[in-house]
Amino acid sequence: MNNSDETISFPEPLKVQIEKPSLKKYIKYLSFFGPGAIVASLTVGQGQLILGPQIGALFGFSFLWLITINLGSYLIAYVSCRFTMLSGISIIDLFAFKTRKGWFNWLIIIIMLIFIPIFAASIITSLGQALSWIFGFGHYLWWGIGCSFIAALLVLVGRYRLLEYTQAVFVAVLAIGAVVSVLFIQPDYAEIIPHFFKIGLEVPNEYPTWVSQVEGFSPTPIPLLMLGFLGTLTFTLITLVGYLGWIKQKKWGIFRNETNSQEYSSKLFSSFKKHGKITYLPNDPSEIKKSKMLLTPLKIDLVFAFIIVAIVSASYIIAGNYLLGPQTDGSVLLPSDTELIRTQGEIFKSIASWLLPLFKLGVFFALFGTIYAGLEAGTRMLYELFQTLDKRVKTFEYKRFMLYTILYIMVLGIPLSILMYKGLSVLLMLSITLMFIGVFGVIIYGISAIYMSQKVLPKQYRLSPLNLLIAIVGVILLCIPLLFLIL
């Protein structure tokens, strides 16, 4: 219905959703995996390749429970996207409207403008060093900068569907490579699995004594290391806000039959501001039932993304535990920063020669996929945020906005990557960045999303008491590592 002041009717669910339960139906559900592929590709990158194996080497399986509590960030993503898919209003529009002068949105923008170039610089450095090793020639800075420009060009000229498909392929290669590599190690699964459930119970007080044998190794405080690694696992502020834009691109939920999802969202938001509450959602039980069915693609997409991130992340920790650290000859193997990638490759080669090409392919897809998806996700996030604060941005062509944003990231990111070449620690900068955009920021965003969703949605569309409790538990889970930083 075009007039947002009137009661709307929800679109009919997709045909596959109303089919009788069958294997064919659930296979078709795989087609819903789209934005989650971008999230997984952006998540499974530098952090897992470098921090994951180091954590496994240093502390064994003690931090596998961080992968479990990462579920909290996916619950936060579900709550915020659920609100938008049911109401048609972007929850960040609501943040801007409900906070004085949109200070919450400005806070997120400032954090992003500071940390996105740092994140880009660390990826340029890691990708460049990986490619220099893979091909065996050239300075890594030229490789990193060159590939970042290729990624930027693909984002600028490509369509969203191209991004989604390529990231799905990248993620498939990453998952297969990680699983195959771990299977060849033949770990003791009975020993590993319990560590996923020892939430907050396994936090080492100090590094193992053998780290003193590692030349040039500078231990990071363990609580900061925990937070940095958790930040590599979670939905970040970039993907949380970017996902809200991808919902409109996919025309999920209330947007299904709309030719211009952004314009429709603006109309519904205008109705909300006019009445001070949401008055256009129907009260009919059949419409409420339809609205819940329209959430199915979101649920499936997020579940697949979480499973892939969990499997790949756990695989890197397991590999680090078995392959790095003290060796049988009495030596210690713990390379620092991106040198770890080269060393892992040689170890996998010693297990089976054909694993090395698979590992190289996985490394390239992990790092190139991260910068490719990151440029689009970062742009999408800033575009969505600036629209809430300046009406002129809504008339600004997205591709033009993307060009300016990418130029900003490159102009700052490339000099920062040169500083990293001069000695600025990649791991330190990456850990600090992910701690802010992947832990602190996500917790604040999650609390706000849950509160606004329950306050603004009509009662029949709010989270049930059980689902509300689950969402709150999700936020609490993400807070657990913070306790060790404070105490």
C-alpha positions in Angstrom: 0.0 0.0 0.0 1.5 3.3 -1.1 0.0 5.5 1.6 2.0 4.8 4.7 -0.7 6.5 6.9 -3.1 3.6 6.2 -2.8 0.0 7.5 -0.6 -2.0 5.2 -0.8 -5.7 4.2 2.3 -7.8 4.4 3.5 -9.4 1.2 2.8 -13.1 0.7 5.7 -15.4 1.7 7.8 -17.0 -1.1 6.4 -20.2 -2.6 9.2 -22.3 -1.1 8.1 -21.2 2.4 4.6 -22.6 2.0 5.7 -25.9 0.5 5.3 -29.1 2.6 8.4 -30.0 4.5 10.8 -32.0 2.3 14.5 -32.3 1.5 14.0 -30.4 -1.7 12.4 -27.5 0.1 15.3 -27.2 2.6 17.8 -27.4 -0.2 16.0 -24.5 -1.8 16.5 -22.6 1.5 20.2 -22.4 0.6 19.3 -19.7 -1.8 18.6 -17.4 1.1 22.3 -17.4 2.0 23.4 -14.0 0.7 24.3 -11.1 3.0 25.5 -13.7 5.4 28.2 -14.8 2.9 29.5 -11.2 2.8 29.5 -11.2 6.6 31.3 -14.5 6.8 33.9 -13.5 4.2 34.5 -10.2 6.0 34.8 -12.0 9.3 37.0 -14.9 8.3 40.1 -13.0 7.3 43.2 -11.6 8.9 42.1 -12.2 12.5 41.5 -16.0 12.0 44.6 -16.5 9.8 46.9 -14.8 12.3 45.4 -14.5 15.8 43.6 -17.8 15.7 46.7 -20.0 15.2 48.7 -18.0 17.6 46.1 -18.3 20.3 45.9 -22.1 19.6 49.7 -22.3 20.0 49.9 -20.2 23.1 46.8 -21.4 25.0 45.6 -24.6 23.3 41.9 -24.9 23.2 41.3 -22.6 26.2 39.6 -19.8 24.1 37.3 -21.9 22.0 34.4 -20.7 24.2 34.9 -17.2 22.6 33.5 -18.8 19.4 30.4 -19.9 21.3 29.7 -16.5 22.9 30.0 -14.9 19.4 26.5 -16.2 19.0 25.5 -13.1 21.0 26.5 -10.8 18.1 24.3 -12.8 15.7 21.4 -12.5 18.1 21.9 -8.7 18.1 22.0 -8.7 14.3 18.7 -10.6 14.2 16.9 -8.2 16.6 17.9 -5.1 14.7 17.2 -6.6 11.2 13.9 -8.1 12.5 12.8 -4.7 13.5 13.5 -3.3 10.1 12.0 -6.2 8.2 8.7 -5.9 10.2 8.4 -2.2 10.5 10.1 -1.0 7.3 12.0 1.5 9.4 15.8 1.3 9.7 16.7 1.0 13.3 19.5 3.5 12.9 16.9 6.0 11.7 15.2 5.3 15.0 18.4 5.9 16.9 18.9 9.3 15.2 15.3 10.3 15.9 15.3 9.2 19.6 18.7 10.5 20.6 19.5 14.2 21.0 20.8 15.6 17.7 21.5 12.0 16.7 24.5 11.7 19.0 24.5 7.9 18.9 24.7 7.8 15.1 27.5 10.5 15.1 29.4 8.4 17.7 29.3 5.3 15.4 30.3 7.5 12.4 33.3 8.9 14.2 34.4 5.5 15.4 34.2 4.2 11.8 36.0 7.1 10.2 38.9 6.5 12.6 39.1 2.8 12.4 38.1 1.8 8.9 41.3 3.2 7.4 43.4 1.4 10.0 41.5 -1.9 9.2 42.1 -1.3 5.5 45.9 -0.7 6.1 46.2 -3.9 8.1 44.5 -5.9 5.3 46.7 -4.2 2.7 49.8 -5.3 4.6 48.6 -8.9 5.2 47.3 -9.4 1.7 50.4 -8.0 0.2 52.7 -10.2 2.2 50.6 -13.2 1.5 50.6 -12.6 -2.2 54.4 -11.9 -2.3 54.9 -15.3 -0.7 52.3 -17.1 -2.9 53.9 -15.8 -6.1 57.4 -15.6 -4.9 58.3 -12.2 -6.2 57.6 -8.4 -5.8 57.5 -6.1 -2.8 54.5 -6.9 -0.6 53.3 -3.2 -0.4 52.9 -3.1 -4.2 50.9 -6.4 -4.1 48.7 -5.1 -1.2 48.1 -1.7 -2.7 47.5 -3.1 -6.2 45.0 -5.6 -5.0 43.2 -3.1 -2.9 42.7 -0.9 -6.0 41.4 -4.0 -7.9 38.9 -4.7 -5.1 37.8 -1.0 -5.1 37.3 -1.1 -8.8 35.2 -4.3 -8.5 33.0 -2.7 -5.8 32.5 0.5 -7.9 31.6 -1.2 -11.2 30.0 -4.3 -9.9 26.4 -4.9 -8.6 25.4 -6.1 -5.2 24.6 -9.6 -6.7 28.2 -9.9 -8.0 29.5 -9.2 -4.5 27.1 -11.7 -2.9 28.0 -14.5 -5.3 31.8 -14.0 -5.2 31.7 -13.9 -1.4 29.7 -17.1 -1.3 32.4 -18.8 -3.4 35.2 -17.3 -1.3 33.5 -18.6 1.9 33.0 -22.1 0.4 36.7 -22.3 -0.4 37.7 -21.1 3.0 35.4 -23.6 4.8 36.5 -26.5 2.7 40.2 -25.7 3.1 40.0 -25.2 6.8 38.1 -28.4 7.4 40.3 -30.6 5.1 43.4 -29.3 6.7 42.2 -30.1 10.2 41.0 -33.5 9.2 44.5 -34.3 8.1 45.9 -33.3 11.5 43.5 -35.9 13.0 42.8 -34.0 16.3 41.3 -35.5 19.4 37.7 -34.2 19.1 36.7 -35.6 22.5 39.3 -33.4 24.1 38.3 -30.4 22.0 34.5 -30.2 22.1 34.1 -29.5 25.9 36.2 -26.3 25.6 33.4 -24.7 23.5 31.1 -24.8 26.6 33.6 -23.7 29.3 32.4 -20.1 29.0 34.5 -17.8 31.2 36.0 -20.8 33.0 39.2 -21.0 31.0 41.2 -17.8 31.0 45.0 -18.3 31.5 46.6 -16.0 34.0 49.9 -15.9 32.1 51.7 -16.9 28.9 53.5 -20.3 28.8 57.1 -20.1 29.9 58.4 -21.2 26.4 57.4 -17.8 24.9 60.7 -16.4 26.4 62.4 -18.4 23.7 60.6 -16.6 20.9 62.7 -13.9 19.5 61.0 -10.5 19.1 57.7 -11.8 20.7 55.9 -9.0 22.7 53.1 -10.5 24.8 49.8 -8.6 24.7 47.8 -8.5 28.0 45.7 -11.6 27.9 42.3 -9.8 28.4 43.1 -7.5 25.5 44.1 -10.5 23.4 40.8 -12.1 24.2 38.8 -9.0 23.2 40.8 -8.6 20.1 40.1 -12.2 19.0 36.4 -11.9 19.9 36.3 -8.8 17.7 37.5 -10.9 14.8 34.6 -13.3 15.3 31.7 -11.0 15.9 29.4 -9.0 13.7 31.0 -5.6 13.7 29.4 -2.2 13.6 30.2 -2.2 9.9 28.3 -5.4 9.1 25.5 -4.7 11.6 24.6 -1.4 9.9 25.5 -2.6 6.4 23.2 -5.6 6.8 20.3 -3.2 7.2 21.0 -1.8 3.7 21.4 -5.3 2.3 17.9 -6.2 3.6 16.5 -3.5 1.3 18.7 -4.7 -1.6 17.3 -8.3 -1.1 13.8 -7.0 -0.6 13.3 -9.2 2.4 10.4 -8.8 4.8 8.1 -5.9 4.4 10.1 -4.7 1.3 9.4 -7.8 -0.8 7.0 -6.2 -3.4 8.5 -2.7 -3.3 10.3 -1.4 -6.4 12.1 1.3 -4.3 12.8 -0.1 -0.8 14.6 3.0 0.4 11.8 5.3 -0.6 9.2 3.0 1.0 11.3 3.0 4.2 11.3 6.8 4.2 7.5 6.9 3.8 7.0 4.6 6.7 9.4 6.5 8.9 7.6 9.7 8.1 4.4 8.1 9.3 6.1 7.1 12.5 7.4 10.6 13.1 3.9 12.1 12.3 2.0 9.9 14.8 4.8 9.3 17.3 4.3 5.6 17.0 3.8 2.8 14.4 0.1 2.9 13.4 0.3 1.2 10.0 1.0 -2.4 10.9 -2.1 -4.7 10.8 -3.6 -6.4 13.8 -5.1 -9.3 11.9 -3.7 -12.6 13.2 -3.2 -13.9 9.6 -1.1 -10.8 8.8 1.0 -11.2 11.9 1.6 -14.9 10.9 2.7 -13.7 7.5 5.1 -11.2 9.0 6.8 -13.9 11.0 7.1 -16.2 7.9 8.8 -13.3 6.1 11.7 -13.5 8.7 12.7 -17.0 7.5 15.4 -15.8 5.0 17.0 -13.7 7.7 17.1 -16.6 10.1 18.6 -19.0 7.6 21.2 -16.5 6.4 22.4 -15.7 9.9 22.5 -19.4 10.9 24.7 -20.3 7.9 27.0 -17.4 8.5 27.5 -18.3 12.2 28.2 -21.9 11.4 30.8 -21.1 8.8 32.6 -18.6 10.9 32.6 -21.0 13.9 34.0 -23.9 11.9 36.7 -21.9 10.1 37.7 -20.1 13.3 37.9 -23.3 15.4 39.9 -24.9 12.6 42.6 -22.2 12.8 42.9 -22.5 16.6 43.1 -26.3 16.4 45.8 -26.1 13.7 47.8 -23.6 15.8 47.6 -25.9 18.8 48.9 -29.0 16.9 51.4 -27.3 14.5 52.9 -24.4 16.3 54.5 -23.8 19.7 57.1 -26.3 21.1 58.3 -28.8 18.5 59.5 -32.4 18.9 63.2 -31.3 18.4 63.0 -28.9 21.4 62.6 -25.7 19.3 59.7 -23.3 19.4 57.7 -22.3 16.4 55.7 -19.1 16.9 56.2 -16.6 14.0 54.8 -13.1 14.5 52.4 -11.1 12.4 51.9 -12.2 8.8 55.1 -14.4 8.7 52.7 -16.8 10.4 50.9 -17.4 7.1 54.1 -18.5 5.3 55.1 -20.8 8.2 51.6 -22.4 8.3 51.9 -23.1 4.6 55.2 -24.9 5.0 53.7 -27.0 7.8 50.6 -28.0 5.8 53.0 -28.9 2.9 54.8 -31.3 5.2 51.6 -33.0 6.0 50.5 -33.4 2.4 52.0 -31.6 -0.6 48.7 -30.9 -2.2 47.5 -29.0 1.0 49.8 -26.1 0.2 48.0 -24.9 -3.0 44.7 -25.3 -1.1 46.1 -23.3 1.8 47.4 -20.6 -0.6 44.0 -20.4 -2.3 42.2 -20.1 1.1 44.6 -17.3 2.2 44.0 -15.3 -0.9 40.3 -15.6 -0.7 40.2 -14.8 3.0 42.2 -11.6 2.7 41.0 -10.4 -0.7 37.5 -11.3 0.2 37.9 -9.2 3.4 39.0 -6.1 1.7 36.5 -6.5 -1.2 33.5 -7.1 1.1 34.9 -4.5 3.6 34.9 -1.6 1.1 31.3 -2.3 0.2 30.1 -2.9 3.8 31.9 0.1 5.1 30.4 2.3 2.4 27.0 0.9 2.9 27.2 1.5 6.7 28.3 5.1 6.4 25.6 5.7 3.7 22.9 4.4 5.9 24.2 6.4 8.9 24.6 9.7 7.1 21.1 9.4 5.7 19.7 9.5 9.2 21.5 12.8 9.9 21.4 14.7 6.6 18.4 14.6 4.2 20.6 15.6 1.3 22.4 12.2 1.5 19.1 10.5 0.6 19.2 12.2 -2.8 22.9 11.4 -3.2 23.6 8.6 -5.7 25.0 5.6 -3.8 27.8 4.9 -6.4 29.0 8.5 -6.1 29.0 8.3 -2.3 30.9 5.0 -2.6 33.6 6.6 -4.7 34.2 9.4 -2.1 34.2 6.9 0.7 36.7 4.6 -1.0 38.9 7.5 -1.8 38.9 8.5 1.9 39.8 5.0 3.0 42.6 4.7 0.4 44.1 8.1 1.1 44.5 7.3 4.7 44.9 3.5 4.5 47.8 3.4 2.2 50.0 5.8 4.3 49.1 3.7 7.3 50.2 0.5 5.6 53.5 2.2 4.9 53.9 3.0 8.6 53.2 -0.7 9.3 56.0 -1.5 6.9 58.2 0.9 8.9 57.5 -1.1 12.1 53.9 -0.2 13.4 52.5 -3.5 14.7 49.8 -5.0 12.5 48.5 -7.2 15.2 48.3 -4.4 17.8 46.4 -2.0 15.4 44.1 -4.8 14.3 43.3 -5.9 17.9 42.5 -2.3 19.0 40.4 -1.7 15.9 38.4 -4.9 16.3 38.0 -4.4 20.0 36.2 -1.1 19.4 34.1 -2.0 16.3 33.6 -5.6 17.2 33.0 -5.7 20.9 32.4 -2.4 22.7 30.4 -0.9 19.7 28.4 -4.1 19.2 27.4 -4.3 22.9 26.2 -0.7 22.9 24.4 -1.2 19.6 22.8 -4.4 20.9 21.4 -2.9 24.1 20.0 0.0 22.1 18.5 -2.3 19.4 16.7 -4.5 22.0 15.4 -1.5 23.9 14.1 0.3 20.8 12.6 -2.8 19.3 10.5 -3.6 22.4 9.5 0.0 23.0 8.5 1.1 19.4 7.1 -2.1 17.8 3.4 -2.7 18.5 2.9 -5.3 21.3 2.0 -8.1 18.9 5.2 -7.7 16.9 7.6 -7.4 19.8 9.9 -10.2 20.8 8.2 -12.8 23.0 9.4 -13.0 26.6 11.5 -16.1 25.8 13.1 -14.5 22.7 13.7 -11.3 24.6 15.5 -13.2 27.3 17.6 -15.0 24.7 18.5 -11.6 23.2 19.5 -10.2 26.6 21.6 -13.3 27.3 23.3 -12.7 23.9 24.5 -9.3 25.0 25.6 -10.6 28.4 27.7 -13.3 26.7 29.6 -10.6 24.8 30.3 -8.8 28.1 31.9 -11.7 29.8 35.5 -11.1 28.4 35.2 -7.4 29.6 35.0 -8.7 33.2 38.6 -10.0 32.9 39.7 -6.6 31.5 38.2 -4.8 34.6 39.1 -7.3 37.3 
